[in-house]
Amino acid sequence: MTKVDEACPLVKNDLKKVYTSKKIKEKMHFCSEMIGVPMNCIFPVKNYHDEIDTDDDVDVLVLKAFDQIVNFAHERLMEAASN
């Protein structure tokens, strides 16, 4: 789920609050219902769209999402290989 900074003013001021924001949780729940995937498969991230330099807080969210996607893919490949 992208653009979390635009979805919640609290997160816009402090990206580290993305996982404690009720508004972000509501948006994630809405996405979960709309596309039919579990909440643990929806990763809140902030897009780089106006920034020139990188930001560690933004990078952490993107890298965490990427890490989880790779882990899910690895688990599925291991399951497929064992069948």
mmCIF file of the N, C-alpha and C atoms, coordinates in Angstrom:
data_MODEL
# 
_entry.id   MODEL 
# 
loop_
_atom_site.group_PDB 
_atom_site.id 
_atom_site.type_symbol 
_atom_site.label_atom_id 
_atom_site.label_alt_id 
_atom_site.label_comp_id 
_atom_site.label_asym_id 
_atom_site.label_entity_id 
_atom_site.label_seq_id 
_atom_site.pdbx_PDB_ins_code 
_atom_site.Cartn_x 
_atom_site.Cartn_y 
_atom_site.Cartn_z 
_atom_site.occupancy 
_atom_site.B_iso_or_equiv 
_atom_site.pdbx_formal_charge 
_atom_site.auth_seq_id 
_atom_site.auth_comp_id 
_atom_site.auth_asym_id 
_atom_site.auth_atom_id 
_atom_site.pdbx_PDB_model_num 
ATOM 1   N N  . MET A 1 1  ? 0.849   -1.158  0.000  1.00 0.00 ? 1  MET A N  1 
ATOM 2   C CA . MET A 1 1  ? 0.000   0.000   0.000  1.00 0.00 ? 1  MET A CA 1 
ATOM 3   C C  . MET A 1 1  ? 0.901   1.228   0.000  1.00 0.00 ? 1  MET A C  1 
ATOM 4   N N  . THR A 1 2  ? 0.765   2.044   -0.993 1.00 0.00 ? 2  THR A N  1 
ATOM 5   C CA . THR A 1 2  ? 1.660   3.187   -1.156 1.00 0.00 ? 2  THR A CA 1 
ATOM 6   C C  . THR A 1 2  ? 1.017   4.489   -0.659 1.00 0.00 ? 2  THR A C  1 
ATOM 7   N N  . LYS A 1 3  ? 1.840   5.500   -0.605 1.00 0.00 ? 3  LYS A N  1 
ATOM 8   C CA . LYS A 1 3  ? 1.427   6.862   -0.252 1.00 0.00 ? 3  LYS A CA 1 
ATOM 9   C C  . LYS A 1 3  ? 0.829   6.969   1.148  1.00 0.00 ? 3  LYS A C  1 
ATOM 10  N N  . VAL A 1 4  ? 1.422   6.263   2.105  1.00 0.00 ? 4  VAL A N  1 
ATOM 11  C CA . VAL A 1 4  ? 0.908   6.318   3.483  1.00 0.00 ? 4  VAL A CA 1 
ATOM 12  C C  . VAL A 1 4  ? 1.008   7.717   4.072  1.00 0.00 ? 4  VAL A C  1 
ATOM 13  N N  . ASP A 1 5  ? 1.957   8.486   3.601  1.00 0.00 ? 5  ASP A N  1 
ATOM 14  C CA . ASP A 1 5  ? 2.106   9.853   4.093  1.00 0.00 ? 5  ASP A CA 1 
ATOM 15  C C  . ASP A 1 5  ? 0.927   10.730  3.686  1.00 0.00 ? 5  ASP A C  1 
ATOM 16  N N  . GLU A 1 6  ? 0.302   10.407  2.571  1.00 0.00 ? 6  GLU A N  1 
ATOM 17  C CA . GLU A 1 6  ? -0.862  11.166  2.127  1.00 0.00 ? 6  GLU A CA 1 
ATOM 18  C C  . GLU A 1 6  ? -2.149  10.680  2.799  1.00 0.00 ? 6  GLU A C  1 
ATOM 19  N N  . ALA A 1 7  ? -2.133  9.459   3.303  1.00 0.00 ? 7  ALA A N  1 
ATOM 20  C CA . ALA A 1 7  ? -3.322  8.883   3.919  1.00 0.00 ? 7  ALA A CA 1 
ATOM 21  C C  . ALA A 1 7  ? -3.514  9.307   5.365  1.00 0.00 ? 7  ALA A C  1 
ATOM 22  N N  . CYS A 1 8  ? -2.429  9.723   6.024  1.00 0.00 ? 8  CYS A N  1 
ATOM 23  C CA . CYS A 1 8  ? -2.517  10.028  7.454  1.00 0.00 ? 8  CYS A CA 1 
ATOM 24  C C  . CYS A 1 8  ? -1.579  11.176  7.814  1.00 0.00 ? 8  CYS A C  1 
ATOM 25  N N  . PRO A 1 9  ? -2.117  12.268  8.367  1.00 0.00 ? 9  PRO A N  1 
ATOM 26  C CA . PRO A 1 9  ? -1.273  13.405  8.755  1.00 0.00 ? 9  PRO A CA 1 
ATOM 27  C C  . PRO A 1 9  ? -0.239  13.036  9.827  1.00 0.00 ? 9  PRO A C  1 
ATOM 28  N N  . LEU A 1 10 ? -0.596  12.145  10.735 1.00 0.00 ? 10 LEU A N  1 
ATOM 29  C CA . LEU A 1 10 ? 0.334   11.710  11.773 1.00 0.00 ? 10 LEU A CA 1 
ATOM 30  C C  . LEU A 1 10 ? 1.573   11.069  11.147 1.00 0.00 ? 10 LEU A C  1 
ATOM 31  N N  . VAL A 1 11 ? 1.358   10.241  10.149 1.00 0.00 ? 11 VAL A N  1 
ATOM 32  C CA . VAL A 1 11 ? 2.448   9.555   9.462  1.00 0.00 ? 11 VAL A CA 1 
ATOM 33  C C  . VAL A 1 11 ? 3.231   10.530  8.586  1.00 0.00 ? 11 VAL A C  1 
ATOM 34  N N  . LYS A 1 12 ? 2.533   11.506  8.030  1.00 0.00 ? 12 LYS A N  1 
ATOM 35  C CA . LYS A 1 12 ? 3.230   12.507  7.220  1.00 0.00 ? 12 LYS A CA 1 
ATOM 36  C C  . LYS A 1 12 ? 4.266   13.253  8.049  1.00 0.00 ? 12 LYS A C  1 
ATOM 37  N N  . ASN A 1 13 ? 3.940   13.531  9.310  1.00 0.00 ? 13 ASN A N  1 
ATOM 38  C CA . ASN A 1 13 ? 4.865   14.227  10.200 1.00 0.00 ? 13 ASN A CA 1 
ATOM 39  C C  . ASN A 1 13 ? 5.961   13.322  10.742 1.00 0.00 ? 13 ASN A C  1 
ATOM 40  N N  . ASP A 1 14 ? 5.638   12.029  10.932 1.00 0.00 ? 14 ASP A N  1 
ATOM 41  C CA . ASP A 1 14 ? 6.612   11.082  11.491 1.00 0.00 ? 14 ASP A CA 1 
ATOM 42  C C  . ASP A 1 14 ? 6.347   9.699   10.913 1.00 0.00 ? 14 ASP A C  1 
ATOM 43  N N  . LEU A 1 15 ? 7.096   9.335   9.906  1.00 0.00 ? 15 LEU A N  1 
ATOM 44  C CA . LEU A 1 15 ? 6.896   8.077   9.196  1.00 0.00 ? 15 LEU A CA 1 
ATOM 45  C C  . LEU A 1 15 ? 7.064   6.858   10.103 1.00 0.00 ? 15 LEU A C  1 
ATOM 46  N N  . LYS A 1 16 ? 7.772   7.025   11.203 1.00 0.00 ? 16 LYS A N  1 
ATOM 47  C CA . LYS A 1 16 ? 7.979   5.911   12.135 1.00 0.00 ? 16 LYS A CA 1 
ATOM 48  C C  . LYS A 1 16 ? 6.679   5.485   12.813 1.00 0.00 ? 16 LYS A C  1 
ATOM 49  N N  . LYS A 1 17 ? 5.640   6.292   12.729 1.00 0.00 ? 17 LYS A N  1 
ATOM 50  C CA . LYS A 1 17 ? 4.357   5.974   13.356 1.00 0.00 ? 17 LYS A CA 1 
ATOM 51  C C  . LYS A 1 17 ? 3.417   5.219   12.411 1.00 0.00 ? 17 LYS A C  1 
ATOM 52  N N  . VAL A 1 18 ? 3.936   4.759   11.294 1.00 0.00 ? 18 VAL A N  1 
ATOM 53  C CA . VAL A 1 18 ? 3.094   4.093   10.305 1.00 0.00 ? 18 VAL A CA 1 
ATOM 54  C C  . VAL A 1 18 ? 2.407   2.851   10.875 1.00 0.00 ? 18 VAL A C  1 
ATOM 55  N N  . TYR A 1 19 ? 3.074   2.111   11.736 1.00 0.00 ? 19 TYR A N  1 
ATOM 56  C CA . TYR A 1 19 ? 2.483   0.889   12.282 1.00 0.00 ? 19 TYR A CA 1 
ATOM 57  C C  . TYR A 1 19 ? 1.613   1.134   13.514 1.00 0.00 ? 19 TYR A C  1 
ATOM 58  N N  . THR A 1 20 ? 1.583   2.344   14.022 1.00 0.00 ? 20 THR A N  1 
ATOM 59  C CA . THR A 1 20 ? 0.725   2.653   15.163 1.00 0.00 ? 20 THR A CA 1 
ATOM 60  C C  . THR A 1 20 ? -0.467  3.524   14.768 1.00 0.00 ? 20 THR A C  1 
ATOM 61  N N  . SER A 1 21 ? -0.518  3.943   13.522 1.00 0.00 ? 21 SER A N  1 
ATOM 62  C CA . SER A 1 21 ? -1.594  4.801   13.047 1.00 0.00 ? 21 SER A CA 1 
ATOM 63  C C  . SER A 1 21 ? -2.880  4.006   12.820 1.00 0.00 ? 21 SER A C  1 
ATOM 64  N N  . LYS A 1 22 ? -3.965  4.453   13.462 1.00 0.00 ? 22 LYS A N  1 
ATOM 65  C CA . LYS A 1 22 ? -5.269  3.809   13.273 1.00 0.00 ? 22 LYS A CA 1 
ATOM 66  C C  . LYS A 1 22 ? -5.765  3.997   11.841 1.00 0.00 ? 22 LYS A C  1 
ATOM 67  N N  . LYS A 1 23 ? -5.501  5.170   11.293 1.00 0.00 ? 23 LYS A N  1 
ATOM 68  C CA . LYS A 1 23 ? -5.950  5.449   9.925  1.00 0.00 ? 23 LYS A CA 1 
ATOM 69  C C  . LYS A 1 23 ? -5.256  4.530   8.917  1.00 0.00 ? 23 LYS A C  1 
ATOM 70  N N  . ILE A 1 24 ? -3.969  4.290   9.102  1.00 0.00 ? 24 ILE A N  1 
ATOM 71  C CA . ILE A 1 24 ? -3.233  3.393   8.198  1.00 0.00 ? 24 ILE A CA 1 
ATOM 72  C C  . ILE A 1 24 ? -3.751  1.968   8.353  1.00 0.00 ? 24 ILE A C  1 
ATOM 73  N N  . LYS A 1 25 ? -4.017  1.563   9.594  1.00 0.00 ? 25 LYS A N  1 
ATOM 74  C CA . LYS A 1 25 ? -4.559  0.221   9.826  1.00 0.00 ? 25 LYS A CA 1 
ATOM 75  C C  . LYS A 1 25 ? -5.916  0.074   9.131  1.00 0.00 ? 25 LYS A C  1 
ATOM 76  N N  . GLU A 1 26 ? -6.756  1.099   9.208  1.00 0.00 ? 26 GLU A N  1 
ATOM 77  C CA . GLU A 1 26 ? -8.055  1.065   8.532  1.00 0.00 ? 26 GLU A CA 1 
ATOM 78  C C  . GLU A 1 26 ? -7.873  0.944   7.021  1.00 0.00 ? 26 GLU A C  1 
ATOM 79  N N  . LYS A 1 27 ? -6.931  1.701   6.460  1.00 0.00 ? 27 LYS A N  1 
ATOM 80  C CA . LYS A 1 27 ? -6.666  1.642   5.020  1.00 0.00 ? 27 LYS A CA 1 
ATOM 81  C C  . LYS A 1 27 ? -6.155  0.254   4.621  1.00 0.00 ? 27 LYS A C  1 
ATOM 82  N N  . MET A 1 28 ? -5.284  -0.319  5.454  1.00 0.00 ? 28 MET A N  1 
ATOM 83  C CA . MET A 1 28 ? -4.769  -1.655  5.169  1.00 0.00 ? 28 MET A CA 1 
ATOM 84  C C  . MET A 1 28 ? -5.899  -2.684  5.219  1.00 0.00 ? 28 MET A C  1 
ATOM 85  N N  . HIS A 1 29 ? -6.796  -2.537  6.184  1.00 0.00 ? 29 HIS A N  1 
ATOM 86  C CA . HIS A 1 29 ? -7.941  -3.444  6.297  1.00 0.00 ? 29 HIS A CA 1 
ATOM 87  C C  . HIS A 1 29 ? -8.839  -3.309  5.066  1.00 0.00 ? 29 HIS A C  1 
ATOM 88  N N  . PHE A 1 30 ? -9.065  -2.083  4.628  1.00 0.00 ? 30 PHE A N  1 
ATOM 89  C CA . PHE A 1 30 ? -9.868  -1.837  3.425  1.00 0.00 ? 30 PHE A CA 1 
ATOM 90  C C  . PHE A 1 30 ? -9.225  -2.503  2.210  1.00 0.00 ? 30 PHE A C  1 
ATOM 91  N N  . CYS A 1 31 ? -7.916  -2.328  2.057  1.00 0.00 ? 31 CYS A N  1 
ATOM 92  C CA . CYS A 1 31 ? -7.200  -2.965  0.943  1.00 0.00 ? 31 CYS A CA 1 
ATOM 93  C C  . CYS A 1 31 ? -7.312  -4.481  1.020  1.00 0.00 ? 31 CYS A C  1 
ATOM 94  N N  . SER A 1 32 ? -7.193  -5.009  2.215  1.00 0.00 ? 32 SER A N  1 
ATOM 95  C CA . SER A 1 32 ? -7.292  -6.449  2.421  1.00 0.00 ? 32 SER A CA 1 
ATOM 96  C C  . SER A 1 32 ? -8.648  -6.974  1.946  1.00 0.00 ? 32 SER A C  1 
ATOM 97  N N  . GLU A 1 33 ? -9.703  -6.275  2.330  1.00 0.00 ? 33 GLU A N  1 
ATOM 98  C CA . GLU A 1 33 ? -11.045 -6.685  1.916  1.00 0.00 ? 33 GLU A CA 1 
ATOM 99  C C  . GLU A 1 33 ? -11.267 -6.516  0.419  1.00 0.00 ? 33 GLU A C  1 
ATOM 100 N N  . MET A 1 34 ? -10.754 -5.420  -0.145 1.00 0.00 ? 34 MET A N  1 
ATOM 101 C CA . MET A 1 34 ? -10.992 -5.133  -1.567 1.00 0.00 ? 34 MET A CA 1 
ATOM 102 C C  . MET A 1 34 ? -10.274 -6.108  -2.499 1.00 0.00 ? 34 MET A C  1 
ATOM 103 N N  . ILE A 1 35 ? -9.046  -6.476  -2.152 1.00 0.00 ? 35 ILE A N  1 
ATOM 104 C CA . ILE A 1 35 ? -8.298  -7.341  -3.062 1.00 0.00 ? 35 ILE A CA 1 
ATOM 105 C C  . ILE A 1 35 ? -8.217  -8.789  -2.575 1.00 0.00 ? 35 ILE A C  1 
ATOM 106 N N  . GLY A 1 36 ? -8.707  -9.023  -1.364 1.00 0.00 ? 36 GLY A N  1 
ATOM 107 C CA . GLY A 1 36 ? -8.804  -10.386 -0.873 1.00 0.00 ? 36 GLY A CA 1 
ATOM 108 C C  . GLY A 1 36 ? -7.503  -11.025 -0.416 1.00 0.00 ? 36 GLY A C  1 
ATOM 109 N N  . VAL A 1 37 ? -6.583  -10.230 0.088  1.00 0.00 ? 37 VAL A N  1 
ATOM 110 C CA . VAL A 1 37 ? -5.341  -10.791 0.627  1.00 0.00 ? 37 VAL A CA 1 
ATOM 111 C C  . VAL A 1 37 ? -5.294  -10.516 2.126  1.00 0.00 ? 37 VAL A C  1 
ATOM 112 N N  . PRO A 1 38 ? -4.612  -11.371 2.875  1.00 0.00 ? 38 PRO A N  1 
ATOM 113 C CA . PRO A 1 38 ? -4.532  -11.150 4.323  1.00 0.00 ? 38 PRO A CA 1 
ATOM 114 C C  . PRO A 1 38 ? -3.785  -9.857  4.661  1.00 0.00 ? 38 PRO A C  1 
ATOM 115 N N  . MET A 1 39 ? -4.096  -9.330  5.821  1.00 0.00 ? 39 MET A N  1 
ATOM 116 C CA . MET A 1 39 ? -3.454  -8.090  6.281  1.00 0.00 ? 39 MET A CA 1 
ATOM 117 C C  . MET A 1 39 ? -1.933  -8.234  6.350  1.00 0.00 ? 39 MET A C  1 
ATOM 118 N N  . ASN A 1 40 ? -1.439  -9.430  6.691  1.00 0.00 ? 40 ASN A N  1 
ATOM 119 C CA . ASN A 1 40 ? 0.009   -9.602  6.809  1.00 0.00 ? 40 ASN A CA 1 
ATOM 120 C C  . ASN A 1 40 ? 0.713   -9.624  5.463  1.00 0.00 ? 40 ASN A C  1 
ATOM 121 N N  . CYS A 1 41 ? -0.054  -9.503  4.388  1.00 0.00 ? 41 CYS A N  1 
ATOM 122 C CA . CYS A 1 41 ? 0.532   -9.430  3.044  1.00 0.00 ? 41 CYS A CA 1 
ATOM 123 C C  . CYS A 1 41 ? 0.411   -8.032  2.452  1.00 0.00 ? 41 CYS A C  1 
ATOM 124 N N  . ILE A 1 42 ? -0.021  -7.082  3.249  1.00 0.00 ? 42 ILE A N  1 
ATOM 125 C CA . ILE A 1 42 ? -0.119  -5.693  2.804  1.00 0.00 ? 42 ILE A CA 1 
ATOM 126 C C  . ILE A 1 42 ? 0.942   -4.895  3.555  1.00 0.00 ? 42 ILE A C  1 
ATOM 127 N N  . PHE A 1 43 ? 1.795   -4.218  2.802  1.00 0.00 ? 43 PHE A N  1 
ATOM 128 C CA . PHE A 1 43 ? 2.936   -3.515  3.385  1.00 0.00 ? 43 PHE A CA 1 
ATOM 129 C C  . PHE A 1 43 ? 2.812   -2.019  3.125  1.00 0.00 ? 43 PHE A C  1 
ATOM 130 N N  . PRO A 1 44 ? 2.717   -1.230  4.184  1.00 0.00 ? 44 PRO A N  1 
ATOM 131 C CA . PRO A 1 44 ? 2.629   0.222   3.991  1.00 0.00 ? 44 PRO A CA 1 
ATOM 132 C C  . PRO A 1 44 ? 3.994   0.802   3.625  1.00 0.00 ? 44 PRO A C  1 
ATOM 133 N N  . VAL A 1 45 ? 4.035   1.571   2.552  1.00 0.00 ? 45 VAL A N  1 
ATOM 134 C CA . VAL A 1 45 ? 5.269   2.219   2.123  1.00 0.00 ? 45 VAL A CA 1 
ATOM 135 C C  . VAL A 1 45 ? 4.983   3.647   1.685  1.00 0.00 ? 45 VAL A C  1 
ATOM 136 N N  . LYS A 1 46 ? 6.018   4.455   1.681  1.00 0.00 ? 46 LYS A N  1 
ATOM 137 C CA . LYS A 1 46 ? 5.930   5.835   1.206  1.00 0.00 ? 46 LYS A CA 1 
ATOM 138 C C  . LYS A 1 46 ? 6.691   5.916   -0.112 1.00 0.00 ? 46 LYS A C  1 
ATOM 139 N N  . ASN A 1 47 ? 6.083   6.530   -1.080 1.00 0.00 ? 47 ASN A N  1 
ATOM 140 C CA . ASN A 1 47 ? 6.741   6.711   -2.372 1.00 0.00 ? 47 ASN A CA 1 
ATOM 141 C C  . ASN A 1 47 ? 7.733   7.856   -2.318 1.00 0.00 ? 47 ASN A C  1 
ATOM 142 N N  . TYR A 1 48 ? 8.820   7.697   -3.058 1.00 0.00 ? 48 TYR A N  1 
ATOM 143 C CA . TYR A 1 48 ? 9.713   8.830   -3.315 1.00 0.00 ? 48 TYR A CA 1 
ATOM 144 C C  . TYR A 1 48 ? 9.125   9.553   -4.525 1.00 0.00 ? 48 TYR A C  1 
ATOM 145 N N  . HIS A 1 49 ? 8.552   10.725  -4.319 1.00 0.00 ? 49 HIS A N  1 
ATOM 146 C CA . HIS A 1 49 ? 8.001   11.438  -5.475 1.00 0.00 ? 49 HIS A CA 1 
ATOM 147 C C  . HIS A 1 49 ? 8.434   12.895  -5.520 1.00 0.00 ? 49 HIS A C  1 
ATOM 148 N N  . ASP A 1 50 ? 8.677   13.510  -4.374 1.00 0.00 ? 50 ASP A N  1 
ATOM 149 C CA . ASP A 1 50 ? 9.130   14.897  -4.360 1.00 0.00 ? 50 ASP A CA 1 
ATOM 150 C C  . ASP A 1 50 ? 10.553  15.041  -3.841 1.00 0.00 ? 50 ASP A C  1 
ATOM 151 N N  . GLU A 1 51 ? 11.077  13.965  -3.274 1.00 0.00 ? 51 GLU A N  1 
ATOM 152 C CA . GLU A 1 51 ? 12.379  14.028  -2.631 1.00 0.00 ? 51 GLU A CA 1 
ATOM 153 C C  . GLU A 1 51 ? 13.522  13.894  -3.634 1.00 0.00 ? 51 GLU A C  1 
ATOM 154 N N  . ILE A 1 52 ? 14.592  14.560  -3.348 1.00 0.00 ? 52 ILE A N  1 
ATOM 155 C CA . ILE A 1 52 ? 15.803  14.447  -4.160 1.00 0.00 ? 52 ILE A CA 1 
ATOM 156 C C  . ILE A 1 52 ? 16.747  13.440  -3.513 1.00 0.00 ? 52 ILE A C  1 
ATOM 157 N N  . ASP A 1 53 ? 16.851  13.511  -2.197 1.00 0.00 ? 53 ASP A N  1 
ATOM 158 C CA . ASP A 1 53 ? 17.734  12.608  -1.454 1.00 0.00 ? 53 ASP A CA 1 
ATOM 159 C C  . ASP A 1 53 ? 16.932  11.466  -0.844 1.00 0.00 ? 53 ASP A C  1 
ATOM 160 N N  . THR A 1 54 ? 17.628  10.380  -0.533 1.00 0.00 ? 54 THR A N  1 
ATOM 161 C CA . THR A 1 54 ? 16.968  9.253   0.120  1.00 0.00 ? 54 THR A CA 1 
ATOM 162 C C  . THR A 1 54 ? 16.761  9.550   1.595  1.00 0.00 ? 54 THR A C  1 
ATOM 163 N N  . ASP A 1 55 ? 15.869  8.786   2.191  1.00 0.00 ? 55 ASP A N  1 
ATOM 164 C CA . ASP A 1 55 ? 15.532  8.948   3.606  1.00 0.00 ? 55 ASP A CA 1 
ATOM 165 C C  . ASP A 1 55 ? 15.501  7.557   4.230  1.00 0.00 ? 55 ASP A C  1 
ATOM 166 N N  . ASP A 1 56 ? 16.217  7.380   5.322  1.00 0.00 ? 56 ASP A N  1 
ATOM 167 C CA . ASP A 1 56 ? 16.303  6.064   5.967  1.00 0.00 ? 56 ASP A CA 1 
ATOM 168 C C  . ASP A 1 56 ? 14.937  5.531   6.383  1.00 0.00 ? 56 ASP A C  1 
ATOM 169 N N  . ASP A 1 57 ? 14.047  6.384   6.868  1.00 0.00 ? 57 ASP A N  1 
ATOM 170 C CA . ASP A 1 57 ? 12.719  5.932   7.297  1.00 0.00 ? 57 ASP A CA 1 
ATOM 171 C C  . ASP A 1 57 ? 11.907  5.388   6.124  1.00 0.00 ? 57 ASP A C  1 
ATOM 172 N N  . VAL A 1 58 ? 12.010  6.026   4.982  1.00 0.00 ? 58 VAL A N  1 
ATOM 173 C CA . VAL A 1 58 ? 11.324  5.552   3.782  1.00 0.00 ? 58 VAL A CA 1 
ATOM 174 C C  . VAL A 1 58 ? 11.963  4.242   3.316  1.00 0.00 ? 58 VAL A C  1 
ATOM 175 N N  . ASP A 1 59 ? 13.280  4.212   3.323  1.00 0.00 ? 59 ASP A N  1 
ATOM 176 C CA . ASP A 1 59 ? 13.999  3.013   2.880  1.00 0.00 ? 59 ASP A CA 1 
ATOM 177 C C  . ASP A 1 59 ? 13.672  1.800   3.739  1.00 0.00 ? 59 ASP A C  1 
ATOM 178 N N  . VAL A 1 60 ? 13.537  2.002   5.042  1.00 0.00 ? 60 VAL A N  1 
ATOM 179 C CA . VAL A 1 60 ? 13.222  0.882   5.938  1.00 0.00 ? 60 VAL A CA 1 
ATOM 180 C C  . VAL A 1 60 ? 11.887  0.255   5.561  1.00 0.00 ? 60 VAL A C  1 
ATOM 181 N N  . LEU A 1 61 ? 10.873  1.069   5.292  1.00 0.00 ? 61 LEU A N  1 
ATOM 182 C CA . LEU A 1 61 ? 9.565   0.523   4.910  1.00 0.00 ? 61 LEU A CA 1 
ATOM 183 C C  . LEU A 1 61 ? 9.639   -0.248  3.599  1.00 0.00 ? 61 LEU A C  1 
ATOM 184 N N  . VAL A 1 62 ? 10.333  0.312   2.625  1.00 0.00 ? 62 VAL A N  1 
ATOM 185 C CA . VAL A 1 62 ? 10.450  -0.354  1.324  1.00 0.00 ? 62 VAL A CA 1 
ATOM 186 C C  . VAL A 1 62 ? 11.242  -1.653  1.454  1.00 0.00 ? 62 VAL A C  1 
ATOM 187 N N  . LEU A 1 63 ? 12.341  -1.611  2.180  1.00 0.00 ? 63 LEU A N  1 
ATOM 188 C CA . LEU A 1 63 ? 13.165  -2.811  2.338  1.00 0.00 ? 63 LEU A CA 1 
ATOM 189 C C  . LEU A 1 63 ? 12.452  -3.881  3.151  1.00 0.00 ? 63 LEU A C  1 
ATOM 190 N N  . LYS A 1 64 ? 11.679  -3.483  4.151  1.00 0.00 ? 64 LYS A N  1 
ATOM 191 C CA . LYS A 1 64 ? 10.907  -4.451  4.935  1.00 0.00 ? 64 LYS A CA 1 
ATOM 192 C C  . LYS A 1 64 ? 9.863   -5.124  4.055  1.00 0.00 ? 64 LYS A C  1 
ATOM 193 N N  . ALA A 1 65 ? 9.189   -4.360  3.223  1.00 0.00 ? 65 ALA A N  1 
ATOM 194 C CA . ALA A 1 65 ? 8.213   -4.932  2.298  1.00 0.00 ? 65 ALA A CA 1 
ATOM 195 C C  . ALA A 1 65 ? 8.897   -5.903  1.342  1.00 0.00 ? 65 ALA A C  1 
ATOM 196 N N  . PHE A 1 66 ? 10.022  -5.497  0.787  1.00 0.00 ? 66 PHE A N  1 
ATOM 197 C CA . PHE A 1 66 ? 10.766  -6.351  -0.138 1.00 0.00 ? 66 PHE A CA 1 
ATOM 198 C C  . PHE A 1 66 ? 11.226  -7.636  0.550  1.00 0.00 ? 66 PHE A C  1 
ATOM 199 N N  . ASP A 1 67 ? 11.727  -7.516  1.774  1.00 0.00 ? 67 ASP A N  1 
ATOM 200 C CA . ASP A 1 67 ? 12.180  -8.675  2.538  1.00 0.00 ? 67 ASP A CA 1 
ATOM 201 C C  . ASP A 1 67 ? 11.042  -9.670  2.755  1.00 0.00 ? 67 ASP A C  1 
ATOM 202 N N  . GLN A 1 68 ? 9.879   -9.173  3.120  1.00 0.00 ? 68 GLN A N  1 
ATOM 203 C CA . GLN A 1 68 ? 8.731   -10.053 3.341  1.00 0.00 ? 68 GLN A CA 1 
ATOM 204 C C  . GLN A 1 68 ? 8.273   -10.718 2.048  1.00 0.00 ? 68 GLN A C  1 
ATOM 205 N N  . ILE A 1 69 ? 8.287   -9.986  0.950  1.00 0.00 ? 69 ILE A N  1 
ATOM 206 C CA . ILE A 1 69 ? 7.904   -10.553 -0.344 1.00 0.00 ? 69 ILE A CA 1 
ATOM 207 C C  . ILE A 1 69 ? 8.858   -11.673 -0.736 1.00 0.00 ? 69 ILE A C  1 
ATOM 208 N N  . VAL A 1 70 ? 10.145  -11.454 -0.563 1.00 0.00 ? 70 VAL A N  1 
ATOM 209 C CA . VAL A 1 70 ? 11.140  -12.481 -0.878 1.00 0.00 ? 70 VAL A CA 1 
ATOM 210 C C  . VAL A 1 70 ? 10.950  -13.694 0.032  1.00 0.00 ? 70 VAL A C  1 
ATOM 211 N N  . ASN A 1 71 ? 10.692  -13.473 1.310  1.00 0.00 ? 71 ASN A N  1 
ATOM 212 C CA . ASN A 1 71 ? 10.466  -14.593 2.232  1.00 0.00 ? 71 ASN A CA 1 
ATOM 213 C C  . ASN A 1 71 ? 9.234   -15.403 1.848  1.00 0.00 ? 71 ASN A C  1 
ATOM 214 N N  . PHE A 1 72 ? 8.131   -14.728 1.508  1.00 0.00 ? 72 PHE A N  1 
ATOM 215 C CA . PHE A 1 72 ? 6.922   -15.435 1.075  1.00 0.00 ? 72 PHE A CA 1 
ATOM 216 C C  . PHE A 1 72 ? 7.200   -16.254 -0.186 1.00 0.00 ? 72 PHE A C  1 
ATOM 217 N N  . ALA A 1 73 ? 7.905   -15.658 -1.135 1.00 0.00 ? 73 ALA A N  1 
ATOM 218 C CA . ALA A 1 73 ? 8.229   -16.368 -2.375 1.00 0.00 ? 73 ALA A CA 1 
ATOM 219 C C  . ALA A 1 73 ? 9.106   -17.579 -2.091 1.00 0.00 ? 73 ALA A C  1 
ATOM 220 N N  . HIS A 1 74 ? 10.082  -17.430 -1.228 1.00 0.00 ? 74 HIS A N  1 
ATOM 221 C CA . HIS A 1 74 ? 10.970  -18.535 -0.877 1.00 0.00 ? 74 HIS A CA 1 
ATOM 222 C C  . HIS A 1 74 ? 10.179  -19.675 -0.236 1.00 0.00 ? 74 HIS A C  1 
ATOM 223 N N  . GLU A 1 75 ? 9.291   -19.344 0.680  1.00 0.00 ? 75 GLU A N  1 
ATOM 224 C CA . GLU A 1 75 ? 8.474   -20.367 1.331  1.00 0.00 ? 75 GLU A CA 1 
ATOM 225 C C  . GLU A 1 75 ? 7.619   -21.126 0.316  1.00 0.00 ? 75 GLU A C  1 
ATOM 226 N N  . ARG A 1 76 ? 7.022   -20.399 -0.624 1.00 0.00 ? 76 ARG A N  1 
ATOM 227 C CA . ARG A 1 76 ? 6.198   -21.040 -1.655 1.00 0.00 ? 76 ARG A CA 1 
ATOM 228 C C  . ARG A 1 76 ? 7.035   -21.951 -2.542 1.00 0.00 ? 76 ARG A C  1 
ATOM 229 N N  . LEU A 1 77 ? 8.224   -21.522 -2.898 1.00 0.00 ? 77 LEU A N  1 
ATOM 230 C CA . LEU A 1 77 ? 9.104   -22.360 -3.721 1.00 0.00 ? 77 LEU A CA 1 
ATOM 231 C C  . LEU A 1 77 ? 9.517   -23.622 -2.962 1.00 0.00 ? 77 LEU A C  1 
ATOM 232 N N  . MET A 1 78 ? 9.796   -23.484 -1.676 1.00 0.00 ? 78 MET A N  1 
ATOM 233 C CA . MET A 1 78 ? 10.165  -24.644 -0.877 1.00 0.00 ? 78 MET A CA 1 
ATOM 234 C C  . MET A 1 78 ? 8.990   -25.628 -0.754 1.00 0.00 ? 78 MET A C  1 
ATOM 235 N N  . GLU A 1 79 ? 7.788   -25.095 -0.583 1.00 0.00 ? 79 GLU A N  1 
ATOM 236 C CA . GLU A 1 79 ? 6.595   -25.953 -0.536 1.00 0.00 ? 79 GLU A CA 1 
ATOM 237 C C  . GLU A 1 79 ? 6.394   -26.687 -1.854 1.00 0.00 ? 79 GLU A C  1 
ATOM 238 N N  . ALA A 1 80 ? 6.561   -25.968 -2.961 1.00 0.00 ? 80 ALA A N  1 
ATOM 239 C CA . ALA A 1 80 ? 6.396   -26.580 -4.280 1.00 0.00 ? 80 ALA A CA 1 
ATOM 240 C C  . ALA A 1 80 ? 7.451   -27.648 -4.530 1.00 0.00 ? 80 ALA A C  1 
ATOM 241 N N  . ALA A 1 81 ? 8.668   -27.411 -4.072 1.00 0.00 ? 81 ALA A N  1 
ATOM 242 C CA . ALA A 1 81 ? 9.747   -28.365 -4.291 1.00 0.00 ? 81 ALA A CA 1 
ATOM 243 C C  . ALA A 1 81 ? 9.550   -29.644 -3.465 1.00 0.00 ? 81 ALA A C  1 
ATOM 244 N N  . SER A 1 82 ? 8.889   -29.513 -2.312 1.00 0.00 ? 82 SER A N  1 
ATOM 245 C CA . SER A 1 82 ? 8.708   -30.686 -1.459 1.00 0.00 ? 82 SER A CA 1 
ATOM 246 C C  . SER A 1 82 ? 7.508   -31.520 -1.887 1.00 0.00 ? 82 SER A C  1 
ATOM 247 N N  . ASN A 1 83 ? 6.677   -31.003 -2.767 1.00 0.00 ? 83 ASN A N  1 
ATOM 248 C CA . ASN A 1 83 ? 5.499   -31.767 -3.248 1.00 0.00 ? 83 ASN A CA 1 
ATOM 249 C C  . ASN A 1 83 ? 5.777   -32.520 -4.490 1.00 0.00 ? 83 ASN A C  1 
# 
